[in-house]
Amino acid sequence: MFTARMTSKGQITVPKQVRDRLGVGQGEEVGFYEKNGIFFIKKNVAASPFDKWVGHLKSGKKKKTDTVVEEMRGK
């Protein structure tokens, strides 16, 4: 188990071993959540700006990517 001491401002330093395991570095966010009275820490992963396009080009037709792009551009 890893421990950290809280400052008078409510801040803690996450131990290096924990930061390494979470894969977080300076400026990145971590989140805390509770389940059945136990608190967990988790790395906040920002959504990709491309997530909204997942599955957008799916259609019943098998078109080449170049054809789809040309259609989207209005050519």
CORURJO-V628080 format. One record per residue. N is the residue number from 1. SS is DSSP state (H for helix, E for strand, L for the rest). BURIAL is # if it has 9 or more other ideal C-beta (glycine too) atoms within 8 Angstrom, else .. Layout:
n = [N/N]
ss = [SS/SS]
burial = [BURIAL/BURIAL]
This chain:
n = [1/2/3/4/5/6/7/8/9/10/11/12/13/14/15/16/17/18/19/20/21/22/23/24/25/26/27/28/29/30/31/32/33/34/35/36/37/38/39/40/41/42/43/44/45/46/47/48/49/50/51/52/53/54/55/56/57/58/59/60/61/62/63/64/65/66/67/68/69/70/71/72/73/74/75]
ss = [L/L/L/L/L/L/L/L/L/L/L/L/L/L/L/H/H/H/H/H/H/H/L/L/L/L/L/L/L/E/E/E/E/E/E/L/L/E/E/E/E/E/E/L/L/L/L/L/L/L/H/H/H/L/L/L/L/L/L/L/L/L/L/L/H/H/H/H/H/H/H/H/H/L/L]
burial = [./././././././././././././#/#/././#/#/././#/./#/./././././#/././././././././././#/#/#/././././././././././././././././././././././././#/././././././.]
